[in-house]
Amino acid sequence: MAKEELIQFEGLVTEILPDARYRVQLDAGHEIVAYTAGKMKKNRIKTLAGDRVTIEMSPYDLEKGRLIFRHKDERPNPGAPRGAPPRGGQFRRR
């Protein structure tokens, strides 16, 4: 028997919960609890309240999901002057 396809939704992180879980408000209006996917943990991708994310959910349980992608923030840095290069430079501190 074939494995069921996962459903993907987009939403907004509203609250950070303990144990690497997040409360996410989906674009459809539902609110679910999501956990961080393993690749996001491995690559140390941090998620904060207010971030746009993509969620993967099983068709059997629509109350829980896996956070698989954090969308890049389109807002400019509020403290930086216009036209200034992004902070960080080319060198990384160890």
C-alpha positions in Angstrom: 0.0 0.0 0.0 1.3 3.4 -0.9 2.2 6.0 1.7 -0.3 8.9 2.0 0.8 12.2 0.5 1.6 15.0 3.0 -0.3 18.3 2.8 1.6 21.6 2.8 0.3 24.8 4.2 1.7 28.3 4.9 1.3 30.2 8.1 2.6 32.6 10.7 4.3 31.6 13.9 2.3 33.1 16.8 4.0 31.6 19.8 7.1 29.6 20.7 6.3 26.6 23.0 8.7 24.5 25.0 10.5 21.4 23.4 11.1 23.0 20.0 7.4 23.4 19.2 5.5 26.4 17.8 1.9 27.5 17.6 1.2 28.4 14.0 -1.8 30.3 12.6 -2.4 28.9 9.1 -3.5 31.2 6.2 -6.8 29.2 6.1 -7.5 30.4 9.7 -6.8 27.3 11.7 -4.3 27.2 14.5 -2.0 24.2 15.0 1.0 23.0 16.9 4.1 22.3 14.8 7.6 20.9 15.6 10.9 21.6 13.9 11.9 19.3 11.1 15.3 17.5 11.5 17.0 19.3 8.6 16.1 22.6 10.2 17.6 21.5 13.5 20.7 20.1 11.8 21.3 23.3 9.9 20.5 25.4 13.0 17.7 27.4 11.4 16.1 29.5 14.1 12.4 30.4 14.0 11.0 33.3 15.9 7.4 34.5 16.6 6.2 36.5 13.5 8.1 34.4 10.9 6.3 33.0 7.8 6.7 29.3 7.6 5.7 26.3 5.5 4.1 23.4 7.4 3.8 19.7 6.3 0.8 17.8 7.7 -0.6 14.3 7.5 -4.2 14.0 6.3 -4.9 11.8 9.3 -4.1 14.4 12.0 -4.8 18.0 11.1 -3.9 19.4 14.5 -0.2 18.8 14.3 2.4 19.5 11.7 6.1 19.6 10.9 7.8 23.0 10.2 9.8 22.4 7.1 10.7 25.9 5.8 11.2 29.4 7.2 10.6 32.1 4.6 13.1 34.9 4.3 12.1 38.1 5.9 11.3 40.8 3.3 11.5 43.6 5.9 14.7 45.8 5.8 16.8 46.2 8.9 15.2 49.1 10.8 18.5 50.3 12.3 20.5 50.4 9.1 20.7 53.5 6.9 19.3 53.2 3.4 21.7 51.8 0.8 24.0 50.4 3.5 25.4 46.9 2.9 24.1 44.1 5.1 26.0 43.5 8.4 28.2 40.5 8.8 30.9 41.1 6.2 32.9 38.3 4.6 34.6 37.0 7.7 33.0 34.7 10.3 33.9 34.7 14.0 34.7 31.3 15.5 
